[in-house]
């Protein structure tokens, strides 16, 4: 696992989540558009942290636009079904 890369994305996700919660609690005008953008940003970092967890620092630096787009997508290897 590339812990440094994962931590970068998890810290970004934590910051977004903290900011989103604070904004929703304090701003009565907070609307769906703001929520939508915040969740896109949050999932971008969570998904990238998971999907690229094994990418070496060299692979991260040299990643293509296609790879980065794949890393951003919701994971396909996590079973979210209830058992």
Secondary structure, DSSP 8 states (H G I E B T S, - for coil): --HHHHHHHHHHHHHHHHHHHHHHHH-TT--HHHHHHHHHHHHHHHHHHHHTTT--HHHHHT--HHHHHHHHS--SS------
